[in-house]
Amino acid sequence: LAKGMSPMSPIGFVHLGALLSKRGDINSGYRYVKLALSLLDKVGRESAGEVICIATQVKIFVEPIQAALEHHNDGYAASMVAGDVFNALLNTMLKRGCMYVAGVKLQTMREEYDEIGRLAKKNNQSNSILLAQVKQVQRDVLRLIGSDEEVTIPEEEKLIASNNSVLKSFCFRNAYISFMFRSYDDAKEHVSKFYDCRENAWANLMVAHINHALYTGLISFWVARKSRDAQC
């Protein structure tokens, strides 16, 4: 700070804000992500796509989700201007994740996730970590609307084995869908695995963590009650 700001300062502030927010200090995190956004027009917008992407995920914990998720459109546009395909795709994927959490109709989500697949393939991101996590959610959407369509990517098993964040998402999605269809043994197994790996995942706060906190709490309560009833 004593030497002034650089074009990389917004990235530093936005990730600090996301980290503080995930550790429970939402108010401080929110201030830092807003600072990061305010700096973009002062020090340069080279990193605008990434900054807007991370900032939007934090802002949704403070601002109405239906309005805040639209900032990902700005992040996508800024990324494309800078030729940053990765963050353009990330903004697109995270916006769809926000829509899912916000309760958008499942048939609409099916169409949105199909579009992400086409966009990822077009930009040579068909085997990315991001797409692996998207496919996990897409499978749940298809099962919930009664479709037997299978969606996966060739590298998914390898990514689950090598990346703790992908593993965490995989365990949560399996616990969630098992709970929705009231499969006790599977829900118990996967929620336990989720708790085992959740501490070593990505440090940034994400909107998906809303679902993680809500449903793992519900699943744990349901499993505990079922276990107790079985012992009586």
C-alpha positions as a Python dict, from the first residue, in 0.01 Angstrom:
ca = {
    (1, 'L'): (0, 0, 0),
    (2, 'A'): (289, 236, 76),
    (3, 'K'): (412, 204, -284),
    (4, 'G'): (70, 255, -444),
    (5, 'M'): (-147, 29, -654),
    (6, 'S'): (-64, -182, -959),
    (7, 'P'): (-282, -348, -1225),
    (8, 'M'): (-264, -665, -1011),
    (9, 'S'): (-397, -499, -695),
    (10, 'P'): (-764, -575, -771),
    (11, 'I'): (-685, -947, -791),
    (12, 'G'): (-512, -937, -454),
    (13, 'F'): (-796, -752, -286),
    (14, 'V'): (-1073, -965, -436),
    (15, 'H'): (-910, -1293, -332),
    (16, 'L'): (-841, -1155, 15),
    (17, 'G'): (-1208, -1061, 38),
    (18, 'A'): (-1317, -1407, -74),
    (19, 'L'): (-1083, -1574, 176),
    (20, 'L'): (-1199, -1358, 467),
    (21, 'S'): (-1559, -1425, 372),
    (22, 'K'): (-1510, -1802, 364),
    (23, 'R'): (-1351, -1781, 709),
    (24, 'G'): (-1665, -1616, 840),
    (25, 'D'): (-1593, -1242, 818),
    (26, 'I'): (-1843, -1156, 545),
    (27, 'N'): (-1850, -783, 626),
    (28, 'S'): (-1474, -738, 582),
    (29, 'G'): (-1470, -964, 278),
    (30, 'Y'): (-1750, -765, 117),
    (31, 'R'): (-1558, -440, 170),
    (32, 'Y'): (-1246, -582, 6),
    (33, 'V'): (-1427, -714, -300),
    (34, 'K'): (-1597, -378, -348),
    (35, 'L'): (-1257, -210, -319),
    (36, 'A'): (-1121, -447, -583),
    (37, 'L'): (-1405, -359, -819),
    (38, 'S'): (-1360, 13, -762),
    (39, 'L'): (-990, -10, -854),
    (40, 'L'): (-1049, -162, -1198),
    (41, 'D'): (-1112, 172, -1368),
    (42, 'K'): (-817, 331, -1188),
    (43, 'V'): (-536, 79, -1242),
    (44, 'G'): (-656, -106, -1553),
    (45, 'R'): (-913, -368, -1646),
    (46, 'E'): (-680, -647, -1759),
    (47, 'S'): (-797, -865, -1471),
    (48, 'A'): (-1159, -745, -1472),
    (49, 'G'): (-1309, -1081, -1569),
    (50, 'E'): (-1148, -1265, -1278),
    (51, 'V'): (-1213, -985, -1030),
    (52, 'I'): (-1582, -953, -1119),
    (53, 'C'): (-1620, -1331, -1109),
    (54, 'I'): (-1482, -1374, -756),
    (55, 'A'): (-1643, -1053, -628),
    (56, 'T'): (-1988, -1156, -749),
    (57, 'Q'): (-1972, -1482, -556),
    (58, 'V'): (-1910, -1287, -234),
    (59, 'K'): (-2164, -1013, -311),
    (60, 'I'): (-2442, -1271, -339),
    (61, 'F'): (-2404, -1342, 33),
    (62, 'V'): (-2493, -977, 101),
    (63, 'E'): (-2709, -865, -193),
    (64, 'P'): (-3022, -1029, -343),
    (65, 'I'): (-2904, -1327, -546),
    (66, 'Q'): (-3139, -1267, -841),
    (67, 'A'): (-2986, -922, -901),
    (68, 'A'): (-2624, -992, -804),
    (69, 'L'): (-2581, -1300, -1025),
    (70, 'E'): (-2626, -1078, -1333),
    (71, 'H'): (-2282, -927, -1261),
    (72, 'H'): (-2138, -1249, -1404),
    (73, 'N'): (-2255, -1120, -1743),
    (74, 'D'): (-2023, -821, -1693),
    (75, 'G'): (-1745, -1060, -1595),
    (76, 'Y'): (-1800, -1264, -1910),
    (77, 'A'): (-1792, -953, -2130),
    (78, 'A'): (-1476, -819, -1962),
    (79, 'S'): (-1304, -1156, -2001),
    (80, 'M'): (-1385, -1178, -2371),
    (81, 'V'): (-1252, -825, -2430),
    (82, 'A'): (-925, -929, -2266),
    (83, 'G'): (-910, -1262, -2451),
    (84, 'D'): (-942, -1449, -2120),
    (85, 'V'): (-1136, -1760, -2225),
    (86, 'F'): (-1097, -1937, -1890),
    (87, 'N'): (-1259, -1662, -1683),
    (88, 'A'): (-1525, -1606, -1948),
    (89, 'L'): (-1623, -1970, -1909),
    (90, 'L'): (-1592, -1950, -1530),
    (91, 'N'): (-1830, -1653, -1515),
    (92, 'T'): (-2076, -1843, -1732),
    (93, 'M'): (-2058, -2157, -1519),
    (94, 'L'): (-2086, -1976, -1188),
    (95, 'K'): (-2386, -1776, -1307),
    (96, 'R'): (-2563, -2104, -1386),
    (97, 'G'): (-2468, -2232, -1042),
    (98, 'C'): (-2625, -1920, -889),
    (99, 'M'): (-2940, -1973, -1093),
    (100, 'Y'): (-2965, -2329, -962),
    (101, 'V'): (-2930, -2212, -601),
    (102, 'A'): (-3185, -1933, -667),
    (103, 'G'): (-3445, -2193, -765),
    (104, 'V'): (-3471, -2147, -1140),
    (105, 'K'): (-3692, -2415, -1301),
    (106, 'L'): (-3514, -2745, -1364),
    (107, 'Q'): (-3605, -2759, -1733),
    (108, 'T'): (-3448, -2414, -1779),
    (109, 'M'): (-3138, -2533, -1593),
    (110, 'R'): (-3117, -2836, -1820),
    (111, 'E'): (-3102, -2606, -2123),
    (112, 'E'): (-2849, -2376, -1953),
    (113, 'Y'): (-2616, -2664, -1870),
    (114, 'D'): (-2642, -2800, -2224),
    (115, 'E'): (-2529, -2457, -2345),
    (116, 'I'): (-2230, -2461, -2106),
    (117, 'G'): (-2122, -2795, -2252),
    (118, 'R'): (-2129, -2654, -2603),
    (119, 'L'): (-1941, -2342, -2494),
    (120, 'A'): (-1673, -2544, -2315),
    (121, 'K'): (-1622, -2769, -2617),
    (122, 'K'): (-1598, -2468, -2847),
    (123, 'N'): (-1324, -2317, -2627),
    (124, 'N'): (-1127, -2640, -2572),
    (125, 'Q'): (-1225, -2672, -2206),
    (126, 'S'): (-1400, -3008, -2235),
    (127, 'N'): (-1181, -3181, -1976),
    (128, 'S'): (-1142, -2897, -1726),
    (129, 'I'): (-1195, -2907, -1350),
    (130, 'L'): (-1471, -2651, -1394),
    (131, 'L'): (-1663, -2865, -1640),
    (132, 'A'): (-1628, -3172, -1418),
    (133, 'Q'): (-1809, -2989, -1140),
    (134, 'V'): (-2073, -2857, -1379),
    (135, 'K'): (-2144, -3210, -1500),
    (136, 'Q'): (-2198, -3322, -1141),
    (137, 'V'): (-2476, -3066, -1099),
    (138, 'Q'): (-2614, -3137, -1445),
    (139, 'R'): (-2655, -3506, -1355),
    (140, 'D'): (-2864, -3408, -1053),
    (141, 'V'): (-3083, -3182, -1266),
    (142, 'L'): (-3146, -3465, -1512),
    (143, 'R'): (-3230, -3714, -1238),
    (144, 'L'): (-3467, -3471, -1068),
    (145, 'I'): (-3665, -3419, -1389),
    (146, 'G'): (-3678, -3795, -1452),
    (147, 'S'): (-3427, -3823, -1737),
    (148, 'D'): (-3193, -4121, -1768),
    (149, 'E'): (-2947, -3927, -1987),
    (150, 'E'): (-2585, -3979, -1882),
    (151, 'V'): (-2341, -3687, -1878),
    (152, 'T'): (-1972, -3710, -1794),
    (153, 'I'): (-1628, -3613, -1921),
    (154, 'P'): (-1340, -3854, -1989),
    (155, 'E'): (-1114, -3710, -1718),
    (156, 'E'): (-1372, -3693, -1439),
    (157, 'E'): (-1256, -3996, -1239),
    (158, 'K'): (-896, -3876, -1257),
    (159, 'L'): (-996, -3527, -1142),
    (160, 'I'): (-1198, -3667, -851),
    (161, 'A'): (-895, -3867, -741),
    (162, 'S'): (-646, -3582, -776),
    (163, 'N'): (-836, -3263, -683),
    (164, 'N'): (-993, -3225, -341),
    (165, 'S'): (-1237, -2955, -454),
    (166, 'V'): (-1374, -3180, -729),
    (167, 'L'): (-1393, -3465, -475),
    (168, 'K'): (-1580, -3242, -229),
    (169, 'S'): (-1832, -3145, -495),
    (170, 'F'): (-1868, -3508, -602),
    (171, 'C'): (-1938, -3622, -245),
    (172, 'F'): (-2189, -3344, -188),
    (173, 'R'): (-2378, -3407, -512),
    (174, 'N'): (-2404, -3779, -432),
    (175, 'A'): (-2516, -3708, -75),
    (176, 'Y'): (-2772, -3457, -203),
    (177, 'I'): (-2928, -3679, -470),
    (178, 'S'): (-2933, -3974, -229),
    (179, 'F'): (-3117, -3759, 23),
    (180, 'M'): (-3366, -3636, -236),
    (181, 'F'): (-3452, -3996, -326),
    (182, 'R'): (-3430, -4104, 40),
    (183, 'S'): (-3148, -4353, -6),
    (184, 'Y'): (-3030, -4371, 354),
    (185, 'D'): (-2712, -4580, 317),
    (186, 'D'): (-2579, -4379, 23),
    (187, 'A'): (-2663, -4045, 186),
    (188, 'K'): (-2487, -4150, 507),
    (189, 'E'): (-2177, -4266, 319),
    (190, 'H'): (-2140, -3961, 98),
    (191, 'V'): (-2213, -3695, 359),
    (192, 'S'): (-1946, -3853, 579),
    (193, 'K'): (-1697, -3840, 290),
    (194, 'F'): (-1794, -3477, 227),
    (195, 'Y'): (-1706, -3379, 583),
    (196, 'D'): (-1375, -3567, 555),
    (197, 'C'): (-1255, -3364, 255),
    (198, 'R'): (-1425, -3025, 290),
    (199, 'E'): (-1142, -2847, 476),
    (200, 'N'): (-884, -2887, 200),
    (201, 'A'): (-1086, -2745, -89),
    (202, 'W'): (-1056, -2407, -261),
    (203, 'A'): (-1018, -2115, -20),
    (204, 'N'): (-1261, -1878, -194),
    (205, 'L'): (-1623, -1839, -87),
    (206, 'M'): (-1865, -1968, -351),
    (207, 'V'): (-2243, -1958, -381),
    (208, 'A'): (-2239, -2339, -394),
    (209, 'H'): (-2141, -2328, -26),
    (210, 'I'): (-2496, -2213, 52),
    (211, 'N'): (-2629, -2545, -72),
    (212, 'H'): (-2345, -2733, 97),
    (213, 'A'): (-2424, -2583, 437),
    (214, 'L'): (-2801, -2620, 404),
    (215, 'Y'): (-2822, -2971, 269),
    (216, 'T'): (-2537, -3134, 461),
    (217, 'G'): (-2707, -3005, 775),
    (218, 'L'): (-3042, -3151, 667),
    (219, 'I'): (-2883, -3478, 556),
    (220, 'S'): (-2688, -3515, 880),
    (221, 'F'): (-3004, -3453, 1083),
    (222, 'W'): (-3201, -3703, 875),
    (223, 'V'): (-2927, -3968, 897),
    (224, 'A'): (-2894, -3921, 1273),
    (225, 'R'): (-3271, -3948, 1324),
    (226, 'K'): (-3298, -4258, 1104),
    (227, 'S'): (-3005, -4418, 1289),
    (228, 'R'): (-3164, -4342, 1625),
    (229, 'D'): (-3501, -4477, 1518),
    (230, 'A'): (-3339, -4796, 1395),
    (231, 'Q'): (-3184, -4853, 1738),
    (232, 'C'): (-3514, -4812, 1924),
}
